[in-house]
């Protein structure tokens, strides 16, 4: 009996290993927020070159495309950072305990309504879908459309995104 109790106690305490991925996810989220913010600062620093009235139309179009691509990348990076934070918070709540500081805030129930691994998975899946939509947008803005078939593929992709968003909102 004593060995069994000791083993159960050790087994129960082994859940605290989850603190390692929680801390790592928060660190990675901070790194991702930094990367996204650097991209935003880059865009703001280069807005002047887009507003240059002496620039040719071709130069302005290239600058606009580059800046828009950087903005989309920054959004994508911020979404990945949000995924990492949701993952860290969800793991902590599932394996360690409730976050008392969060329970005193008004928006915590919207953010931390994770009661099972399935709740965490569903929440992460929705944010991953947003990342994929942003990636599709970035690809769609940069793709050359040379035929009617290319535009048809674009329309099908947009329709599939609409179906995916509809299905996730119904779940």
N, C-alpha and C positions, 0 to 999 in steps of 0.2 A: 503493500500500500504506500509506503513512504517513497519508494522509487517511482511509482506511478504518479503520485502527486508532484514530485520533483520534475518528472518528465513533462507533465501537463503544464506546469508553471513555465518551464523553459520554452515549451512549444508556444504558449500564449505570449510570452515576452518576445519571441522571434518576430512577431508582427512589427516590432519597432524598427526592424531593418528597412521598412518602408520610408523611414525618415531620409535615408540616403537619396532615393529618387525624387523625393519631395524637394529637398534642398537643391539637388542638381537641376530639377525642372525650373525652380525659381531663378537660379543663376542663369540658366539658358534663356529664360524669358527676359531677364534684365539685359542680357547680351543682344537678344533680338530687338528689344525696344531701342537699344542704343543704335543698332544697325539701321533700323527704320528711321530714326531721328536724324542720323547722318545723311541719309538719302533726302529727307525733307529739307535739311539745311542746304544740301547741294542744289536742290530745285530752287529754293529761294535765292541762292547766290547767283544762279544763272538766269533768273527771270529778266534781268536787265538786257541780256543779249537777245532775248526774244522781242523786247519792246524797242529795240534799235530800229529807228525809221530808215536808216541808211542801208539796212540789210536787204538783200534780194529776197524775192518770194520763195525761192528754192531753199535758201539758207534758213529763213523763218520756218518753213515747213519741216525741215530737218531738225531744227531746234525744238519745235513744238512736239514732234514725234519722240525725240529723246527725253524731253521733260515729262511728257505724259507717260512714257514707259517707266521712268524713274518713280513717278507718283504711284503708278500701279504696283510696282515692286515694293514700295514702302507700305502700301495698304496690305499687301500679301505678307510682308514680314511682321506687321503689327498683328495680323490674324494668327500667324504662327505663334507669336508671343502670347496671345490670348489663349490659344490651345494649351500651351505649356503651363500657364497659370491655372486654368481650369483643371488640368490634369493633376497638378500639385495639390490644389485645394481639395479635389475629389479624393485623391489617395489618402490625404491626411484625415479627412472626415470619415472615410470608410474603415481605415485600419487603426488610426490612433485615437481620435476623439473629436468631439464638436469643437469648433473654434469659437470660444466665448466672446472674443472681441467682435466677431462678425455678427453674433446674435443680437448685439445692442444697436446695430445699424438698420436703417429702413430697407435698404436694397439687398441685404444679405439673402433673404428668402428667394429672390429671383436668381441670384448667382449660385447659392449653395444649397440648392434643393436636390442633393445627391444622396440617395438613401441606399443605393445598390450599385453593383458594378454595371448593370444595364443602364441605370440613370447616367452614370459617368460616360459610358459608351455612346449613348444617344446624344448627350450634350457635345461630346467631342466630334461625333459624326456630323452634326449640323455645322460646326465651325470648319471642319475639313471640307464640307461641301462649299462653304463660302470661299475657302482658299482655291478650290478647283474652279469656281466661277470666275474669280479674279484672274486666275491663270488663263482661262479661256478668253476672257476679255482682252488680256494682254496679247495673246496669240492672234485674236481676231483683228485687233487694231494694226498689227504689224504684217499680216498676211497679204500677199498680192492676190487680187481678184482679177483673173484674166479671162474667165469664162463664166457662162451662166451656171454651169455645174458648181463652180466654186461658191457662188452666191446661194445656190440651193443647199450645199453642205453647211454653210453658215446659218441659214434659216433653220435647218434641221437641228443643228447644235443649240440654237437659241430655244427652239421648241422643247428639246430634251431638258434643258436647264429649267424651263418653266414647269415641266412635268415633275422634275425632281424637287423643286421648291414646293409645288402643290402637295406632293406626297409626304414631304417632311412636315408640312404644316398640318396635315390631317392626322399625323401620328401623334 
